[in-house]
Every structure is written in C-alpha cells, then in structure tokens.
C-alpha cells in the first residue's frame, strides 16, 4: 500500500473529501473527514460503519497508507445527510505537537484515548491527562467498567501512535464514571475542585479557569 504525503492530507482537508485509508496498525479501513493536520499528526472526524459521526481520531502521518476518496462516498454522505449528521466543526485542538495535541484535547473532552500500537496494537489507555514532563505523559486511567484508577500511569510520548476523543464509547465511560476529583485532588491538593492541567511539570492556570 502507498504511503501518504502531507500534500495529500492537506488536499483532502481543503476539499472536504470523504476519505478512506488504512493505518499500518489497524486491520479495518478508517473513514471520515480530515479536519486539520500538523507536522506529525492529523485529525479525522470518524464515520462509523453504521454511518454516524463517532468522535475524532488523530493519526501519525507516517503510519497512514492508501488515502483516497471513499468508493461509496455518495451513499455514505446521503445517509449522513438524511440522518441530519453534519461534519463536526474542528474542536479547539492544537496539532503542532503531540504535547499540545494531548493537552488541548484534555481541555476540550473529559476523556482521551491513547494508543501505543508499536508496543501493543490491541490495547488502548483511556483517561485524563494530568501532566507531561520530560517526554512522558501522566494519564489517570478509567477502566472498561468505568472505575477510576487510584494512581496515574506514565507513558513515553514517542510511543503514542494514535489519539482519540469524543466517541460514543468514551462518552459512555465519562457518563458512568464521572470525574475523578478525589484522585486528582490527592495528587494536586492546591487545585481544589477544578481540573488540573500541567505542562512540563508546571501548573497551567488556564486549565483552572
């Protein structure tokens, strides 16, 4: 399968093309609309196999193959239109770096899913980003039973291959699991009841507003 160039991604974004592509880690094709792109990642408004919009995913450019207009785009777009499904607006996510992507996604969405597909293609970790320091991500995770862990896990940023947020699954976990205030407050007691956002180990006061 052919590798994808940044120019192809930019063109699909500009033309609002309903695209299909393969990730070298995923067995099934990805379908949706490219909303924005950065130096290493680009963001897609995902269209599910049942023809609903289902959140956003950010893929590494180097991992994508065979980007093209979806051969069934006429049918898919007609189904979306009849169902009143409109292309989502680009959320306030920065694509300039993986650090900015994760931090801004955590401000906009209650949960973020990270994939480290070169480590384990079958596992994703979902939770709230507590901090980024020295190339490592601190993620307080929520389980498939919507139970919050007591302590965050640390992951290397250079191992993150895909980031997702805003899907029905993540929304369901958030609705049932709620906010992990007790766990967050125990880690950062000065934050009170407000969410905590940290950039390179320094409390980001914008996240407390």
PAMI-658347 format. One record per residue: x, y, z of N, C-alpha, C in turn; residue in one letter. Coordinates in steps of 0.05 Angstrom, whole numbers, plus 5000, padded with zeros to 4 digits. Example, Ala and Ser with C-alpha at 12.3 -4.5 7.8 and 13.67 -1.06 7.14 Angstrom:
BEGIN
526448865156524649105156526449345156A/525749555142527349795143525850015157S/
This chain:
BEGIN
501749765000500050005000501750255000X/500850464987502350704984502350875009X/504750985015504851175037503451435029X/502751595049501251835044503052085049X/502752275031504352525034502752735049X/504152925062502653145075500953305055X/501853315030500353465009497653325004X/497553055004495052915000493152965023X/494252975047492553025071491453305070X/493153495063492253775061490053815040X/490353675017488453694996485753575004X/485753345017483253225027481853405047X/483453525064482353715083481053955069X/482454075050481554315036478954255021X/478854015008476553944991474253825007X/474553785033472453655049471753385037X/473753235029473252975017472652755038X/470652595032470052365049472152155042X/473952095060476251935053476151655066X/477751485055478251215067481251175066X/482351065088485251005088485750775107X/488150675106489050455123491250565142X/491150475167493350515185494950255185X/497550275186499150035185498749855210X/497349965230496749805254493949705256X/492149805239489249725241488549545218X/486949345224486049155203483949265185X/482149435197479949545181480649825172X/479249905151479650175140478450385158X/479550625157478550855171477151035151X/474751135159473251315141472451565156X/472451785142471552035154472652275139X/472652505153473552755141475952865156X/477952945141480353055153479753355160X/480053425185479353695194481853875196X/484153765203486553925206488953745206X/491253865202493753705202496053865213X/497853725225500253855236502753715224X/505053775235507553655225507653355226X/506453235247506652945250503952805252X/501852945261499252825264497152975248X/494952835241492652975230490152865243X/487953025243485552955258483252895238X/481752685245479652585228477052585244X/474852685232472152645243471252375233X/471052185251470651905244467751855237X/467351705215464651605208464651305213X/462851215230462750935238461550765215X/461850495218460650315198457650325197X/456450455218453550485218452650765208X/454650915198454151175185453051385205X/454551405226454151625245456951745250X/457151995256459652105265460252005294X/462751925298463351795324466051895334X/466152155341468452265353470752335334X/473152365345475452445330477852265336X/479452225316481952075320484252225306X/486552215319488952345308490952125301X/491852125276493651915266496352045259X/498451885263501051975253501151955223X/502152165210502252165181503851925171X/506051855184507851645174506551365176X/504351345191503051085195500851025175X/500151225159497751205142498451115114X/496750945102497150845076494650865059X/495050895033492850875014490451065020X/491051325024488951525027487651585001X/484951565000483551614975480651684981X/479151794962476351834966474951564970X/473151554989471751304994470051234970X/470250984960468750904936465750904940X/464850904965461950914970461151174983X/462551384976462151644989459351754983X/458351704959455651814952453551704970X/453651434974451651304992452151405021X/454651405030455251475058454351755064X/454951945047454352215052451352265050X/449952115032447052135031445752035057X/446851815068445751715094446251915116X/448652025117449152225138447352465136X/446852555111445152785106442252735115X/441252505108438452435115438152415145X/440252325158440152295188440752565202X/441252765187441853025199444553045211X/446352875201449152875211450853065195X/451853265208453553465194456453425202X/458253495184461153475190461653645215X/462853525236463353675260465353905255X/465054115270467054335269469554235282X/471754345273474354275285474354355314X/474754175332474954255361477454415365X/477654545389479854715395482254545403X/483454415384485654235388488054335373X/490354345385492754425372494154185361X/494954195335496253975322499254025319X/500254225332503054305328505054095339X/504253945359506053745371504253545386X/505453315393503953125408503253225436X/505153385447504653505473502153685473X/502153875453499854055451497253905444X/497453705427495153555420493853435445X/495353305462494353165485493253365506X/494653585510493853785530491253925521X/491154005496488754145487486353955485X/486753705477484653515476483453465504X/485253455524484253415552482753655563X/483153895552481654125559478854115547X/478654005523476154005508474353765513X/475553545522474053295525474653165552X/472653035564473052925591474952695591X/475152545568476952315567478552315541X/480952215542482652195519483651905518X/483651785493484651515489487351535475X/489251395486491851385472492451095464X/493751075441494450805430497550805427X/498750585435501650545431501950285415X/501250305389500850065373503349925367X/505650055369508149915365508949755390X/507749825412508149675437506149445439X/503549515435501449315436499149425420X/498649315396496649425378493849375388X/493449195407490749125416489949275442X/491549445451490949585477490849885473X/488850005485488850305486488350375515X/489350605523489050705550487350955549X/485350965566483451195566483451325594X/483451585594483351725619483652025616X/484552155638485052445638488052495639X/488952675622491752755622492252935646X/494052845664494753005687497253175683X/499053085665501453235661503253125640X/505053285630507053205611509753325620X/511653145624514253235634516453055623X/518553175612520953035603520152805584X/518352865565517652675545515852455554X/514652485578512852275588510152395595X/508052235590505352305595504352175621X/503052335638501752225662498852215657X/497751965657494951915650493551775673X/491451905684489851775704487651615688X/487751355690486051185673483451105685X/481551055667478950945674478650675661X/477550485676477450205666475050165648X/474849935634472549875618469949845635X/470249825661467949825679467350105690X/468650305678468250585686469150645715X/471250505724472350555750475050695747X/475550895762477951055761480250915776X/482550915764484950825779485651025801X/487150925821487851105843490351265837X/492051155819494551285812494851305782X/496151505772496551535743498751345733X/498651285707500651135693502351335677X/504851255672506651425657507251285630X/507151445608507651335581509551515566X/511251405550513051555534511551685511X/511851935507510452075485511251965458X/513751885454514651795428513551515421X/512051395440510751135435507851175427X/506751415429503951465423503551475393X/501951295382501551285353498851395344X/496951405363494251495356492851605381X/491251815378489851945400486951975391X/485051895409482251925404480752065426X/478452185419476752315439474052375426X/472052395444469352475434467752255422X/468552005425467051785413464751705432X/462851545422460651445439461751285462X/463751125458464850955479466051125502X/467751325494468951495514466751665529X/464751745514462551895526461051725547X/460651465540459251285559460951245584X/463551205581465251175604465151425622X/465151655609465151905625462451935639X/460251875626457651895639457451725664X/458451475662458151285684460251335705X/462751395696464951415715465151685728X/464051895716464152155727467052265727X/467452465744470052595746471652475770X/474252425766475852305787476952515806X/475152685818476152905834477752825857X/477052615871478552535894481352455887X/481652305865484352225857485952465848X/484752645833486152885824486953065847X/485153105866485653275889487853165906X/488052895908490152775925492852815912X/492952845885495452885872496253185872X/494153355870494653645868492653795886X/493053785913491153895931490654185928X/492454335917492054625914489954695892X/489154495876487354555855484454555864X/483854475889481154475898479454285882X/477154375872475354205857475554255827X/477654395818477954455790479654255776X/479254205750481054025736483954135736X/485853955734488654035735489853975708X/491354175698492854135673495654225678X/497554065670500354125675501854105649X/503554305644505354295621508154285632X/509654085624512454045633512754085663X/510853975678511153985707510254235720X/509254435705508454685717505454715714X/504154785736501254815736500455035715X/498654955697497755135676495155265686X/495255515694492955645707490655675687X/491155675661488955695642487055465645X/488155235652486455005655484655015680X/485155205698483455225722481355435719X/481255565696479155775692476555655683X/
